[in-house]
Amino acid sequence: MIKTINPYNSETIESYELHTPSELEEILKTADEAFMTWKNKPISHRTKLLNDLAHNLENNKDDYAKLMTTEMGKPITESKSEINKCILLCDFYIKNADSLLSDELIETEAEESFISYDPLGTILGIMPWNYPFWQVLRFAVPTITAGNTVLLKHASNVTGCALMLQKLFEASGYPKGCFQTLLANHESINKLIEVDRIKAVSLTGSEKAGRSIAEISGKHLKKTVLELGGNNACIILGDADLDTHLDTIVKARMQNTGQSCIAAKRFIVVEAIYDEFLEKFTSKIKTLKSGDPLEENTDIGVLAREDLADTLQEQIKSSVNSGAKVHYGNKRDNTYYEPTILTDVKPGMDVFDEETFGPVASVIKVKTKEEAYEMTSKSRYGLGTMVFTKDTDDAMDNISEIEDGAFFINELVKSDPRLPFGGTKASGYGRELSREGILEFVNKKTIYINK
């Protein structure tokens, strides 16, 4: 059984039975049969259904947002924004799928030669709870639009969202089997990856989960895209315009109650501006309203599960024992964790080395710009870095110094349907979104013709 629980009030929402082995086999068979027809549908047909899906997202936005907030505790305004972002995702591929998937002509000695982008088959997506609609759709929309079928293994605490997503695709006219949700445990999913009819796997989740899935998939020569954890640095240089960018800097850490892989977690601040930054940053954090996630004026909701709050508390405790200081916050009530600022943070502490999933900002003082960039790279993760400075030309000169999958100047790291998204090092590999995302799960087939 799967039981979903409202993290704000600890009330049980719903209980679900896991699929039996025979039911999983039937689901896989349905996906495989659907693929044989779906792969031959013209792209114009697929984007027409995608347009219908976008309309259904708009028409049911409030219901979807309430379901997300109830299951995992994010503020309702952010849930609505998540649906809006999903609509933008659909719009991007409605407008661009045809050109992105068109044969690419290559001039050779042949009378005709080109690259054909053919779908692979059934793709398994293993997705997390923190953005229950967005994380799924940014994988599923380009993958299905490319002609594949999708099986979703969602996080168990958002099972209602998982099943609602299947209803969304079916209500939008997609053939049965194009998108199906699996209610299964990790052991069943691991066995499923071994099945020949599963052609590839996309996982968004922890580093530990990514290593496990990569090992199983590699053993069976299955392609994987892994979007894993992050420990993003937010560099504040001495010339940063704090008055202009303070709201963005705070949002970079506190959006989704801090439960985001691309959130700013390490604030690396040059000492010339350190005191000003800490004062203004703290003052802004104090204005954030905590409360019922379903209320429109709530800024900080709750963590999605109590064990997540346990982990965060242990990371902070260990770091304080190693010399970090609690500058503000650090109060907890079950799944609620007060926005917290830690200072005197150094490499070797949990809050510097590990991914912290919650509203905790680690502040590191450095002497110079050069030291700031050097400190940024002291992480095994490589998802994204952001820098705030008036000297954008100088920041651009440091692009090659950033090993991450993204480098944002005077803006928080965020995903955008028009741009590729993904990481390096322990943050994974492969890309979602944009042209790169829709071409991850296709066979780039060489065609060479002499008549």
C-alpha positions as CSV (number, residue, x, y, z in Angstrom):
1,M,0.0,0.0,0.0
2,I,0.9,3.6,-0.5
3,K,-0.5,6.2,1.9
4,T,-0.3,9.9,1.1
5,I,-0.2,12.3,4.1
6,N,-0.7,16.1,4.2
7,P,2.6,17.3,5.7
8,Y,1.0,20.5,7.1
9,N,-1.6,18.7,9.4
10,S,-0.4,15.1,9.3
11,E,-3.8,13.9,8.1
12,T,-4.1,10.9,5.7
13,I,-5.2,12.0,2.2
14,E,-5.6,8.7,0.4
15,S,-4.4,5.1,0.3
16,Y,-3.4,3.2,-2.9
17,E,-2.7,-0.4,-3.7
18,L,0.6,-1.1,-5.5
19,H,0.3,-2.7,-8.9
20,T,0.7,-6.4,-8.9
21,P,3.4,-8.0,-11.2
22,S,0.7,-9.0,-13.7
23,E,-0.7,-5.5,-13.7
24,L,2.8,-4.1,-14.3
25,E,3.3,-6.5,-17.2
26,E,-0.1,-5.4,-18.7
27,I,0.9,-1.7,-18.4
28,L,4.2,-2.4,-20.1
29,K,2.5,-4.3,-22.9
30,T,0.0,-1.5,-23.4
31,A,2.9,1.1,-23.6
32,D,4.7,-1.1,-26.2
33,E,1.6,-1.6,-28.3
34,A,0.8,2.1,-28.2
35,F,4.3,3.0,-29.3
36,M,3.9,0.9,-32.5
37,T,1.1,3.3,-33.6
38,W,2.1,6.5,-31.9
39,K,5.6,6.6,-33.5
40,N,4.0,6.9,-36.9
41,K,1.7,9.8,-36.1
42,P,2.8,13.0,-37.8
43,I,4.3,15.6,-35.5
44,S,1.4,18.0,-36.3
45,H,-0.9,15.4,-34.7
46,R,1.2,15.1,-31.6
47,T,1.5,18.9,-31.2
48,K,-2.3,19.3,-31.6
49,L,-2.8,17.0,-28.6
50,L,-0.1,18.9,-26.8
51,N,-2.1,22.1,-27.4
52,D,-5.2,20.3,-25.8
53,L,-3.0,19.3,-22.9
54,A,-2.0,23.0,-22.3
55,H,-5.6,24.0,-22.4
56,N,-6.5,21.4,-19.8
57,L,-3.7,22.6,-17.6
58,E,-5.0,26.1,-17.7
59,N,-8.6,25.1,-17.1
60,N,-7.8,22.9,-14.1
61,K,-5.0,25.0,-12.7
62,D,-6.6,25.6,-9.3
63,D,-7.4,21.9,-8.8
64,Y,-4.0,20.8,-9.7
65,A,-2.3,23.4,-7.5
66,K,-4.4,22.5,-4.5
67,L,-3.6,18.8,-5.0
68,M,0.2,19.6,-5.1
69,T,0.1,21.8,-2.1
70,T,-2.0,19.3,-0.1
71,E,0.3,16.4,-0.9
72,M,3.8,18.0,-0.5
73,G,3.2,21.3,1.3
74,K,4.4,24.0,-1.1
75,P,2.7,27.5,-0.9
76,I,-0.4,27.5,-3.1
77,T,0.8,30.5,-5.1
78,E,3.9,28.6,-6.1
79,S,1.8,25.6,-7.1
80,K,-0.2,27.8,-9.4
81,S,3.1,29.2,-10.9
82,E,4.3,25.7,-11.4
83,I,1.2,24.9,-13.6
84,N,1.8,28.2,-15.5
85,K,5.4,27.1,-16.2
86,C,4.1,23.7,-17.5
87,I,1.9,25.6,-19.9
88,L,4.9,27.5,-21.2
89,L,6.7,24.2,-21.7
90,C,3.8,23.0,-23.9
91,D,3.8,26.2,-25.9
92,F,7.5,25.9,-26.6
93,Y,7.2,22.4,-28.1
94,I,3.9,23.2,-29.9
95,K,5.8,25.9,-31.7
96,N,9.2,24.2,-32.2
97,A,8.8,20.4,-32.2
98,D,8.4,20.2,-36.0
99,S,11.6,22.0,-36.7
100,L,13.5,20.3,-33.9
101,L,12.6,16.8,-35.1
102,S,12.9,17.5,-38.8
103,D,15.4,15.5,-40.8
104,E,18.8,17.3,-40.9
105,L,20.2,17.4,-44.4
106,I,24.0,16.8,-44.6
107,E,26.0,17.4,-47.7
108,T,28.2,14.4,-48.6
109,E,29.3,12.5,-51.7
110,A,25.9,10.7,-51.6
111,E,23.0,11.9,-53.8
112,E,21.2,12.4,-50.6
113,S,22.2,12.1,-46.9
114,F,20.6,13.2,-43.7
115,I,20.0,12.5,-40.0
116,S,16.6,11.1,-39.1
117,Y,15.4,11.5,-35.5
118,D,13.4,8.4,-34.6
119,P,11.8,7.6,-31.3
120,L,13.2,4.7,-29.2
121,G,10.2,3.2,-27.6
122,T,9.0,3.1,-24.0
123,I,10.9,5.4,-21.7
124,L,10.8,5.1,-17.9
125,G,10.7,8.3,-15.9
126,I,11.5,8.2,-12.2
127,M,10.5,11.6,-10.7
128,P,10.7,13.4,-7.3
129,W,8.0,15.1,-5.2
130,N,9.3,18.7,-5.0
131,Y,7.8,19.9,-8.3
132,P,5.2,17.2,-8.8
133,F,3.9,18.4,-12.2
134,W,6.8,20.4,-13.6
135,Q,9.5,17.7,-13.1
136,V,7.3,15.1,-14.8
137,L,6.1,17.2,-17.7
138,R,9.5,18.6,-18.6
139,F,10.6,15.0,-19.1
140,A,7.3,13.6,-20.5
141,V,6.2,16.3,-22.9
142,P,9.3,16.3,-25.2
143,T,9.7,12.6,-24.9
144,I,6.2,11.8,-26.0
145,T,6.2,14.5,-28.6
146,A,9.3,12.9,-30.1
147,G,7.2,9.7,-30.6
148,N,8.0,7.7,-27.5
149,T,5.6,6.4,-24.8
150,V,6.2,7.1,-21.2
151,L,5.9,5.2,-17.9
152,L,6.0,7.3,-14.7
153,K,7.3,6.1,-11.4
154,H,6.6,9.1,-9.2
155,A,7.5,9.7,-5.6
156,S,5.0,7.9,-3.4
157,N,4.0,10.9,-1.3
158,V,2.6,12.6,-4.5
159,T,0.8,9.6,-5.8
160,G,-2.4,11.6,-6.3
161,C,-0.5,13.9,-8.6
162,A,1.0,10.9,-10.5
163,L,-2.5,9.5,-11.2
164,M,-3.8,13.0,-12.1
165,L,-1.1,13.4,-14.7
166,Q,-2.2,10.2,-16.4
167,K,-5.8,11.5,-16.4
168,L,-4.5,14.8,-17.9
169,F,-2.9,13.0,-20.8
170,E,-5.9,10.8,-21.4
171,A,-8.4,13.7,-21.1
172,S,-6.3,15.6,-23.7
173,G,-6.8,12.8,-26.3
174,Y,-3.5,10.9,-26.1
175,P,-4.0,7.2,-27.0
176,K,-4.2,4.7,-24.2
177,G,-0.6,3.7,-23.2
178,C,1.1,6.9,-24.2
179,F,1.5,8.0,-20.6
180,Q,0.9,5.6,-17.7
181,T,1.6,5.8,-14.0
182,L,3.2,2.9,-12.1
183,L,2.4,2.3,-8.5
184,A,5.4,0.2,-7.6
185,N,8.2,-0.1,-5.1
186,H,11.9,0.3,-5.9
187,E,12.5,-3.4,-6.2
188,S,9.8,-3.7,-8.9
189,I,11.2,-0.7,-10.7
190,N,14.7,-2.1,-10.7
191,K,13.4,-5.3,-12.3
192,L,11.4,-3.3,-14.8
193,I,14.6,-1.5,-16.0
194,E,16.0,-4.9,-17.0
195,V,13.1,-5.6,-19.4
196,D,14.0,-5.2,-23.1
197,R,10.9,-3.2,-23.8
198,I,12.1,-0.4,-21.6
199,K,14.5,1.5,-23.9
200,A,15.9,4.2,-21.6
201,V,15.5,5.8,-18.1
202,S,15.3,9.4,-17.0
203,L,15.7,10.1,-13.3
204,T,15.4,13.2,-11.3
205,G,16.4,12.6,-7.7
206,S,19.2,12.1,-5.3
207,E,22.8,11.3,-6.1
208,K,22.3,7.9,-4.4
209,A,19.3,7.1,-6.5
210,G,21.1,8.2,-9.6
211,R,24.1,6.0,-9.0
212,S,21.8,3.0,-8.4
213,I,19.8,3.5,-11.6
214,A,22.9,4.2,-13.6
215,E,24.4,0.9,-12.4
216,I,21.4,-1.2,-13.4
217,S,20.8,0.6,-16.7
218,G,24.5,0.4,-17.6
219,K,24.5,-3.3,-17.0
220,H,21.7,-3.6,-19.5
221,L,23.0,-1.0,-21.9
222,K,20.1,1.4,-21.4
223,K,20.6,5.1,-21.9
224,T,20.0,7.3,-18.9
225,V,19.5,11.0,-18.2
226,L,20.2,11.8,-14.6
227,E,19.3,15.1,-13.0
228,L,20.6,14.8,-9.4
229,G,21.3,16.9,-6.4
230,G,22.8,20.4,-6.3
231,N,24.7,22.6,-3.9
232,N,24.6,25.8,-5.9
233,A,26.7,28.7,-5.0
234,C,25.4,32.3,-5.0
235,I,28.4,34.6,-5.3
236,I,28.0,38.2,-4.0
237,L,30.8,40.3,-5.2
238,G,31.8,43.6,-3.6
239,D,30.1,45.7,-6.3
240,A,26.7,43.8,-6.2
241,D,23.6,46.0,-6.3
242,L,21.8,44.5,-3.3
243,D,18.9,46.9,-3.4
244,T,18.1,45.8,-6.9
245,H,18.7,42.1,-6.5
246,L,17.8,41.3,-2.9
247,D,14.4,39.8,-3.7
248,T,15.9,37.6,-6.3
249,I,18.7,36.5,-3.9
250,V,16.2,35.6,-1.2
251,K,14.0,33.7,-3.7
252,A,17.0,31.8,-4.9
253,R,17.2,30.1,-1.5
254,M,13.6,30.2,-0.2
255,Q,11.4,29.2,-3.2
256,N,9.5,26.0,-2.7
257,T,10.4,26.3,1.1
258,G,14.0,25.7,0.1
259,Q,13.2,22.3,-1.5
260,S,14.9,22.7,-4.9
261,C,17.9,21.1,-6.4
262,I,18.8,24.4,-8.1
263,A,18.3,26.6,-5.1
264,A,21.2,28.8,-3.9
265,K,22.6,26.9,-0.9
266,R,26.1,28.4,-0.4
267,F,26.2,32.2,-0.3
268,I,29.8,33.2,-0.9
269,V,30.2,36.8,0.0
270,V,33.2,39.1,-0.5
271,E,34.1,40.7,2.9
272,A,33.8,44.3,1.5
273,I,30.0,43.8,1.2
274,Y,29.6,41.1,3.8
275,D,28.1,43.1,6.7
276,E,25.7,45.0,4.4
277,F,24.6,41.8,2.7
278,L,24.0,39.9,6.0
279,E,22.0,42.7,7.4
280,K,19.8,43.2,4.4
281,F,19.4,39.5,3.7
282,T,18.4,38.8,7.3
283,S,15.9,41.6,7.3
284,K,14.3,40.3,4.2
285,I,14.2,36.7,5.5
286,K,12.4,38.0,8.6
287,T,9.5,39.4,6.5
288,L,8.7,36.0,4.9
289,K,5.3,34.7,6.2
290,S,5.1,31.1,7.4
291,G,1.8,29.3,7.7
292,D,-0.9,27.3,6.0
293,P,0.4,26.5,2.5
294,L,-3.2,26.8,1.1
295,E,-3.4,30.4,2.1
296,E,-2.5,32.9,-0.7
297,N,-0.2,35.1,1.5
298,T,2.0,32.2,2.7
299,D,5.6,32.4,1.6
300,I,7.1,29.5,3.6
301,G,5.2,26.2,3.8
302,V,6.4,23.0,5.3
303,L,8.8,20.3,4.3
304,A,7.2,17.5,2.4
305,R,7.9,14.7,5.0
306,E,9.0,14.6,8.6
307,D,12.1,12.6,7.8
308,L,13.3,15.4,5.5
309,A,13.1,17.8,8.5
310,D,15.0,15.3,10.6
311,T,17.8,15.2,8.0
312,L,18.0,19.0,7.7
313,Q,18.1,19.3,11.5
314,E,21.0,16.8,11.7
315,Q,23.0,18.6,9.0
316,I,22.6,21.9,10.9
317,K,23.5,20.3,14.2
318,S,26.6,18.7,12.8
319,S,27.7,21.9,11.2
320,V,27.2,24.0,14.4
321,N,29.2,21.4,16.3
322,S,32.0,22.0,13.7
323,G,32.0,25.7,14.3
324,A,29.1,27.2,12.2
325,K,27.0,29.8,14.0
326,V,23.2,30.2,13.9
327,H,22.7,33.8,12.8
328,Y,18.9,33.6,12.6
329,G,16.2,31.0,12.9
330,N,16.7,27.2,13.4
331,K,13.3,26.5,15.1
332,R,11.4,23.4,14.1
333,D,7.9,22.1,14.6
334,N,7.4,18.7,13.0
335,T,7.6,19.3,9.2
336,Y,7.9,23.1,9.6
337,Y,11.4,24.4,9.6
338,E,11.9,28.1,10.2
339,P,14.0,30.0,7.6
340,T,17.5,29.8,8.9
341,I,20.8,31.6,8.3
342,L,24.1,30.1,9.3
343,T,27.4,32.0,9.3
344,D,31.1,31.0,9.7
345,V,30.4,28.1,7.3
346,K,33.5,26.3,5.9
347,P,34.3,23.4,3.7
348,G,34.1,20.1,5.5
349,M,30.8,21.1,7.2
350,D,27.6,19.2,6.2
351,V,25.9,22.5,5.2
352,F,28.8,23.3,2.8
353,D,29.5,19.8,1.4
354,E,26.0,18.3,1.2
355,E,22.8,19.3,-0.4
356,T,20.5,20.9,2.1
357,F,16.8,20.5,1.2
358,G,15.0,23.2,3.2
359,P,15.0,26.9,4.0
360,V,18.6,27.1,5.3
361,A,21.2,29.6,3.9
362,S,24.9,28.9,4.5
363,V,26.9,32.1,4.4
364,I,30.7,32.0,3.7
365,K,32.9,35.1,3.9
366,V,35.8,35.4,1.5
367,K,38.4,38.2,1.0
368,T,38.5,38.5,-2.8
369,K,36.7,37.8,-6.0
370,E,39.3,35.2,-6.9
371,E,38.7,33.4,-3.6
372,A,34.9,33.6,-4.2
373,Y,35.2,31.7,-7.5
374,E,37.7,29.3,-6.0
375,M,35.3,28.5,-3.1
376,T,32.5,28.0,-5.6
377,S,34.3,25.1,-7.2
378,K,34.9,23.3,-3.9
379,S,31.8,21.0,-4.4
380,R,31.3,17.6,-5.9
381,Y,28.1,18.9,-7.4
382,G,27.8,20.8,-10.6
383,L,24.2,21.9,-11.3
384,G,24.5,25.7,-11.3
385,T,26.2,28.9,-10.1
386,M,24.9,32.4,-9.9
387,V,26.9,35.6,-9.4
388,F,25.7,39.1,-8.5
389,T,27.9,42.0,-9.7
390,K,27.7,45.2,-11.7
391,D,30.7,44.1,-13.8
392,T,29.0,41.7,-16.1
393,D,31.9,41.7,-18.5
394,D,34.2,40.4,-15.8
395,A,31.6,37.8,-14.8
396,M,31.5,36.6,-18.4
397,D,35.3,36.3,-18.4
398,N,34.8,33.7,-15.7
399,I,32.4,31.5,-17.6
400,S,35.1,28.9,-18.3
401,E,36.0,28.8,-14.6
402,I,32.5,27.5,-13.7
403,E,32.2,23.7,-14.2
404,D,28.5,23.6,-13.7
405,G,25.7,23.0,-16.1
406,A,24.5,26.6,-15.7
407,F,25.9,30.0,-14.9
408,F,23.5,32.8,-14.2
409,I,24.6,36.5,-13.9
410,N,22.4,38.8,-11.7
411,E,19.7,36.1,-11.7
412,L,18.8,33.0,-9.8
413,V,19.5,29.7,-11.5
414,K,16.2,28.4,-13.0
415,S,15.0,26.1,-15.7
416,D,13.5,27.5,-18.9
417,P,11.8,25.5,-21.7
418,R,13.9,27.4,-24.2
419,L,17.3,26.5,-22.6
420,P,18.9,23.1,-21.9
421,F,18.9,22.1,-18.2
422,G,21.2,19.6,-16.5
423,G,24.4,19.2,-14.5
424,T,27.9,17.9,-14.3
425,K,29.9,15.9,-11.7
426,A,27.6,14.4,-9.0
427,S,24.7,16.5,-10.3
428,G,24.3,14.0,-13.2
429,Y,24.5,14.1,-16.9
430,G,22.2,14.5,-20.0
431,R,19.9,17.5,-20.6
432,E,16.2,18.2,-20.4
433,L,14.3,21.0,-22.2
434,S,15.1,22.9,-25.4
435,R,16.4,21.1,-28.4
436,E,18.7,18.9,-26.3
437,G,15.8,17.6,-24.3
438,I,13.6,16.5,-27.1
439,L,16.6,14.7,-28.8
440,E,17.8,12.8,-25.7
441,F,15.5,9.8,-26.4
442,V,15.7,9.5,-30.1
443,N,17.8,7.4,-32.5
444,K,20.0,9.9,-34.4
445,K,19.9,7.7,-37.5
446,T,22.3,8.3,-40.5
447,I,20.6,8.0,-43.9
448,Y,22.8,7.7,-47.0
449,I,21.3,7.3,-50.4
450,N,22.7,6.8,-53.9
451,K,20.1,6.3,-56.6
